[in-house]
Amino acid sequence: MSKLKAAVVGGGIFGSHHINAYKNCEYTTLTSICDINEELAQKRAKEYGINYYTDLQKLIDTEKPDIISIATPDPFHYEPSKKAIENGIDVLIEKPITINEDEANELISLAKANNVRVAVDFHKRWDPATINVKLELEKNDSGKVIRGYMSMDDIIDVPINWLKWSKLTSPAHFLGVHCYDSIRFITGKEVKSVFACGQKKVLHSKGIDCYDSVQAMLIMEDNSTWTVDNCWILPNSFPKSNDGRASILCENRFIRVDSQNRGVEIFSSEKSSTPNSYFITYRNGIASGFGIDPIYDFVKCIIEDKPFIADAYDGLKATQIAIAVHKSIETNKVIEL
């Protein structure tokens, strides 16, 4: 069987993980990287012995990839995804699919018209804890979900120093979509309405016009309710760059999840840390973990012509919820989906 030729658009933090995955996947040949930052593109190309481009169409015409990962910043997924799809190339888009509903719908329509497959990387679906919870909820004797709580927060260094484009997105689009998608995934239910509140104080005082924190209540189609908290202003002294927790009350079960401490604690004279050993770990230069599994699964589903675990429709639904969250904050009203 011939290998799939793979390329990556976006050489940043997560783009580098996609590059590593394709380089080390037995079913792919990594051909190239595209980034409008030529210095970064050159750096990734040198690291992995591949070609680099600053123009995606030129990459497509020259390298003729079978698959492309889109790992650009959140607000800039649409254009490269559209370009790849119009050229008949299957794509894996980092979450969110887009932060604009019309753009997401257009990508879905274009994919259908061009017979192209689109997957979205909601890596929490591959988290062993998420899978465990989903299996528990699927048991008949667990009963129906009554209410749930889920949070995902980042340290303040993320919007200030990690993401130079944080003012163009929000905790709902950057973090919340993980929660919204996870809730849909583990319950098999859709969100029917949303009410949300948000605060702009800390980051605004530092010249970044975006929300510090967003809190949303999701009412599901079965009338269960979920409270979702997302912020990215945790102190940098927090032992991990993010924090995540969940609790679910069912008719016959109570489930709690702590994604902050995954079993490893490291202490120094300066601070403590709790690395997530299950997410992405590099050993001998090869990445593994549930942050990498979606990339390998994307390849496998393309080769075996199997459904994606998270597809463009899932991306659209998460984006619709995030948009409803913002609309609710702005109008102080319940938003129906």
Beta strands, then each sheet from edge to edge (+ up, - down):
strand 1: 4-9
strand 2: 28-34
strand 3: 51-53
strand 4: 67-70
strand 5: 90-94
strand 6: 118-121
strand 7: 145-155
strand 8: 191-199
strand 9: 213-220
strand 10: 225-234
strand 11: 242-250
strand 12: 254-258
strand 13: 266-267
strand 14: 272-273
strand 15: 281-283
strand 16: 286-288
strand 17: 335-336
sheet 1: 3+ 2+ 1+ 4+ 5+ 6+
sheet 2: 12+ 11- 7+ 10+ 9- 8+ 17-
sheet 3: 13+ 14-
sheet 4: 15+ 16-
end
